[in-house]
Amino acid sequence: MQDSTTVVSTATNAVQLQPEKQVFSLWEILTSGGIIGNVIMILIFLLGVLALYIFLERYFFLKRAAKETPNFLENIKDFVEEGKIQTAVDYCRTINSPESRMIEKGLARIGRPISDISNAMQNQGQLEVSKFEKNLNILASASGAAPMLGFLGTVIGMIMAFFEISNVTGAVSPKLLASGIYTAMATTAAGLLVGIPAYFFYNFLVTQVDRMVLKIQTHVNEFLDTLNKPL
């Protein structure tokens, strides 16, 4: 009887001595960095929201601007060849697209040297491109700032973790060291999770802007060729 009680007691003590298995919790890791870590996490989160907002706003803006008007340039050519300049100007105003605004500037200067017409259209083109590129610099900054903030949080977290370890007397527990390190590195992971998509968002939008500029320039050149066409 005594041996049985001893075995049960020994087994109970062995179970109690076994370390409790820690369950991985992303939320706990992200919020376990203390005041500084939480502030950096909030900043990274806000950058992520800002980057997503800019991407969606610019994407739908460029999508609307890229919408084609059937036979737009052909109609303009017909109006010019028939001498209906004011009709062509009114037609451009009804379209309200980047190409129509540039061609409207050119139509308003018909009768002047072709260089004046081209310069007026190019100036309007610069305004249109600036509209396309609005807030893209903020998106680019967010793609770079988020990982840098994350790395800053990791460095601060590592400093704090090793400071706590330096105050421990005796042997340092590997668990204490590991928990401090993975908590500190959580900010870097969060920064990369925001920075990488923001980087791809930025390059995607830049590509779309380049395509828009090329398309507009093609239409402008065709319009100028129409004006230079011998009668």
N, C-alpha and C positions, 0 to 999 in steps of 0.2 A: 504493500500500500504506500509506503513511504517512497519507494523507488518510483512508483507511478506518479505520485505528486511531484517529485523532483523533476521528472522528465517533462511534465506539463509546465512546470514553472520555468524550466530552462527554455522550452520552446516558446513560451510567452515572452520571455526576456529577449530571445533572439529576434522575434517579430518586432518588438518595440525598438530594438537597436538598429533595425534596417532603415536606411534613410528613405524618407517619403519621396516618391517619384514626382518630379515637378512637371506639370502639364504646360505645354507651350501655349502661350496666350499672346497674340500679337498686340492686342489692346494694352495689356499690362506692360509689355516691353516699351511701347510707344509713349506711355504715360509715366514711366518709372524713372525718368531722367531728372527729377527735381524741378525746381522753379525755372532754372535756366534752360534745361532741356525742354520743358513744356512750352516755354516762350518761343524757342527756336522751332519746335514742332508746329506751333500755331502759325508762325511766319511762313514756314514751308507750305502749310495747308492753304494759306491765303494766296501765296504765289501760284499754287496749283489751280485754285478757283479762277484767279485772274487770267492765267494762261489759257484755260479752257474757254472762258468767256470771250477773250480776244480771238481765239481760233474760230469759234462758231460764228461770231459777229462778222469777221473778215471773210470767212468762207461763203456765207450767204450773200454778203455784199458783192463779192467778186462773181458769184454765180449769177446774180441779177444783172451785173454789168456786162457779163459775157453773153447775155441772151441776144441771139441774132434776130434782126428784122429782115424778113424775106424781101429780096429785090431792093434793098435800101439804096445801095450805090448805083444800081441801074436806073432807079427813078431819079436820083440826083443828076446823073449824066443826061437823061432825057430833058429834064428841066433846064439845065445849062445850055444844051444844044439848041433848045427852043427859045432861049433868051428869057425864060421865066425865073429870074433870079429871086425875086421876092417870094414866089411860090415855093422855091427850093428852101429858102430860109424858114418859111412857116412850116414846111414839112419836117425840117430838122428839129424844130422846137417841139413838134408833136411826138417825135421819137424819144428824145431826152436820154440819149446814150452817150458814152464817151466819144465815139466816132462822130455822132451827129453834132455834138457841141464843137468839136474841132473843125468839122467841115463848115459849120455855120460861121465860124470866125473867118474861114477862107472865102466863103460866099460874100460876106459883108465887105470884102476888100477887092472884089473883082473890078478890074479896070486899072488897078495899080500894078506895078512890076511884080513878076512872079515871086521874086525874093521877099517882098513885103508880105505877100499872101502866105508863103511858106513859113516865115518867121512868126506871123500871128498864130498860125496853126501849131507851130512847135511850142510857143509859149502856153497855149491852152493845153497842149499835150503834157507839159510839165505839171500843170495844175492837176490834171487827171491822174497822173502817176502818183503825185503826192497823196491823192485821195486813196489810191490803191494801197499805198504803203503805210497808211495811218496805223499807228500803234504796233507795227511790226517790230520796231526797236524795243518796245516794252516786252514783247514776247521773247525776243532774243535775249534780253537781260534776265528774264525769269528763267530761261533754260540754263543760264550760267550761274545765276545767283542761288538757285535752289540747292545744287550740289555743294556749293561753297558754304552755304549756311549749315548744311548737314555735316560737312567736314569740321566746321567750327564747333558744332555741338559735340562731335566725337572727341575732338581735342580737349575741350573743356571737361567732358565726362571722364576721359582718361586721367586727366590731372586730378580730378576730384576722387576718382577711384583709387589711384595710387597714393593720394594723400591719406585716405581712410586706411589703406593697408599699412602705411608707415606708422600709424598710431596703434596698430595691433601688436600686442606683446606676445612673444612666442612664435610658433610656427604659423604661417599664413595658410588658411584653408584654400585649396584649389577652387572650391565652390564659390568662395567670396571673390576670388580673383576673376573667375569666369563670368559671374553675374555682373560685376562691374564693367567688364569689357563689352559684353553683348548689349548691355543697357546703353553704353556710350555709343556703340556703332549703330544703334537704331536710327539716330538722326541722319547718318550718312545714307542709310538705306532709303529713308523717307525722301531725302533730297534727290537721290537718283531716280526714285519712282516718279518724281515731279519733273526733274530736269530732262530726262531722256524723251518722254513724250513731247514736252514743250519744244525740244530741239527739232524733232521730226515735224511738229506742227509748223514751226517757223520756216523750215526748208520747203515744206509742201506749199505754203502760201507764197513764198518767194518764186517758186516755179510757176504758180498760177499767174502771178503778176507779170513775169517775163513773157508768158504766152499771150496775155492780154496786150502788152506793149507791142509785141510783134504783130498781132492781128490789127491793131489800130494803125500802126505804121504802114502796113500793107494797104489798108484802105485809103490812108492819106496820100500815099504815092500814086494810087490809081486815080484819085481825084485830081492831083496835080497833073498827071498825064492827060487827063481829060481837058484841063485848061490849056495845056501846051499843044493839044491836037490841032493841026492846021485846019483851017476852015475850007 
